[in-house]
Amino acid sequence: MGPLAAVDLSLAVDPVALVVIALGLLWYARAVRRVARAGGHWPASRSIAAVIAAIAAILASNGWVAANDLSRFSAHATQHLLLALVVPLSIVLAAPLSLGLRTSTPPARAVVRRWSTVRPVQALAHPVVAGAIFTATVVAMYATPLFAWSLTTPSVHLLVHAHLVLIGLLFFWPLVGFDPAPVRVPHPARVALLIMILPLHALLAVALMSADPPLGSPVSVRLALAAGADPVAEQRLGAGILWAGGDLIALIAVAIACYRWWRADTAFTRAGTTVPMVGTTG
């Protein structure tokens, strides 16, 4: 039985997720319109990132992925990448905090600024801390009974999804985000941290490809067989998705960090050439 045998073409619909995503995208679009009406400019690339985040969230919470994430490891791996990497990365590139600050009232801006500087947020948003939690989350998900538990307990399944998005946001925010972050990280450190943390999915994929019995046994095996899937083939396919997809997203994140590093150096160099040195004028 191959990994594509008896593919379940059923689709799941999560009305709550669709409403939340639609409301978030509607708020973003209206805020961008307010900026434009006030004569300001909002980069189109950030709006595109917001749309990508919404599409990724819809794909992760609805359709074939959501209908098969408990029975097919390939669907689970796709959902994991969308929630842990694509959605958080796209959100921080959309800069919703900056957009909110530009369109909100002064009291609201004061609340947001005060919230972003509290010590717990500063600690959790530190890339070393967030990176450690990100790594621990992936290890706990696949090296402990947490994966099997999430397959049988809906509340745990939902909490894992929320945790993946949250820790992804905290990790990417100070490294590639445009919003003012609680922690300022030098550009070389940003690139180094991304290179160290994000290839974790490739290492995980290597381990999963040779894992026997399949991850989450016997629960995952029972669910896969009930769906007409080969659990071993599904795990190998899912591992390949984690490997290829994780590396692709890692390359995109590193490329963005390198580009912003280059932009910062270029701006600094230009500023240095236009500002006269002390003692050279007079």
C-alpha positions, 0 to 999 in steps of 0.5 A: 500500500503506497502513501497515496493509496486510498487518498481521503478526499474529504474536506474539513470546514472550521467556521470559527477559524474562517471567521477569525481569519476573515476578521483579521484580514478585514481589519488589516485592509481597513487599516491600510485604507485609513493610512492611504486616506491620510496621505501615508504610504504602506508597502504593498509587500506587507499587505501581500504578506498579510494575505499569505498569512491568511491563506496559510492559516486557512489551508492549515485549519480547513480543507484536506489538511484539516480533514486528514491531519490525525490519520495521515502524517503527510497532512500533519507535517504540512499543517505543522509547517504552515502553523509553525513557520509560514503563518508566523513568518508572514504575520511578522512581515506584514507588520500588524503592530506598526499598522495598528500604531499608525491607525489607532488613538493615542491612548491605544498606542500608549497601551500597545507600547507599554505592553510590548515593554513588559518584562515577560514579553521581553524575555519570551521575545528574546530570540535565544529564549524563543529559539530554545522554546521553539526547539524544545517544542519540536523535540517534545512533539515528536520525542514524547507521548505528546504527539499521540496525545494530540491525536486523541484529545481535541483540546490538546490538539488545539493547544499545540496548534496555538502554541506553534503559532505563538512561539513562531511569532515570538521567534521571528518577530525580533529577527525578521519582523518590521514591528518594533521588537522588545529586544534589539538584535544585531543583524549578524546575530539574526542571521546566525540564529536563523541558521542555527534554529531553522534547520531543526526540521531537516534533522527531525526528518532524517530521524523520522525517515528511519523511525520504526515503529511509526511515530505515535504508535499504536494510536497513529497506526490505528488511525492511518489504517482506518483511513486506508493509508500505510503508516510507514509510507505516510511517515516517510512522505511527511518527513520529506515534506518537513525536510523540503518545506522547512529548508525552503522556509529557512532559506527565505527567512535567512535571505530576508535577514541578509537583505535587511542587514545589507539595507542597514549597512547601505543606509549607514554608509550613505549617512556616513558619506553625507554627514561631515566629520568633526573638524572638517568644516568651519 
